[in-house]
């Protein structure tokens, strides 16, 4: 899968075909994975809705942190706050 983060939406692609496309909304949640070990440091939790949740593995923790930062920054520019699941 390929995660595409743009100014107004998030796309998840598989082999060049868009599987999921969602504009930033207040119900969206994004955060780093929790747990011990290297897998958690590279994991990205992305909930696009109540029944559409992804746990993505990034190439590195730096890549994961950059994706989270970009998503939150772009959403903030649209006056939307993206939090993690425990922020409620």
C-alpha positions in Angstrom: 0.0 0.0 0.0 1.0 3.6 -0.5 -0.3 6.4 1.7 -0.7 9.8 -0.1 -1.1 12.8 2.2 -2.2 16.0 0.5 -3.6 19.4 1.6 -7.2 18.4 1.5 -7.4 14.6 1.7 -5.7 11.2 2.4 -5.5 8.5 -0.2 -4.6 4.8 0.3 -3.5 3.1 -2.9 -2.6 -0.4 -3.9 -0.6 -0.9 -7.1 -1.6 2.6 -8.4 -5.3 2.1 -7.8 -7.0 4.3 -5.2 -8.6 2.0 -2.6 -9.7 4.7 0.0 -10.0 8.4 -0.4 -11.2 10.6 2.5 -11.2 14.3 3.1 -10.0 15.5 6.5 -12.9 15.4 9.0 -13.2 15.8 12.8 -14.0 12.1 13.2 -10.7 11.1 11.7 -8.0 9.9 14.2 -4.3 9.5 13.6 -1.4 8.6 15.9 1.7 6.5 16.3 1.2 2.8 17.3 1.7 1.9 20.9 3.6 -1.0 22.4 7.2 -2.2 22.7 9.7 -3.0 20.1 10.6 -1.7 16.6 7.3 -2.4 15.1 5.5 0.0 17.3 8.0 2.8 16.5 7.2 2.4 12.8 3.4 1.8 13.1 0.8 4.4 12.2 -2.8 4.2 13.5 -5.3 5.7 11.1 -9.0 5.7 11.7 -11.0 7.3 8.8 -14.3 6.5 10.4 -15.9 4.3 13.1 -15.6 1.2 11.0 -12.6 2.0 8.8 -9.4 1.6 10.8 -5.9 0.9 9.5 -2.6 0.0 11.2 0.1 0.9 8.7 3.8 0.0 8.9 6.1 2.7 7.7 9.7 2.2 6.5 11.1 4.1 9.5 10.0 6.0 12.6 11.0 9.2 10.9 8.7 8.5 8.0 5.9 7.7 10.4 6.4 10.9 12.3 6.5 13.0 9.2 3.3 11.5 7.9 1.5 12.2 11.2 2.9 15.8 11.3 1.8 16.5 7.7 -1.7 15.1 8.3 -2.2 17.2 11.4 -0.8 20.3 9.8 -2.9 20.1 6.7 -6.0 19.3 8.8 -5.2 22.2 11.1 -5.1 24.5 8.1 -8.7 23.5 7.4 -9.7 24.2 11.0 -9.9 20.5 11.9 -8.1 18.9 14.8 -6.8 15.4 14.3 -6.2 13.5 17.6 -5.5 10.0 18.6 -8.1 7.6 20.0 -7.3 8.4 23.7 -7.7 12.2 23.3 -11.5 12.0 23.7 
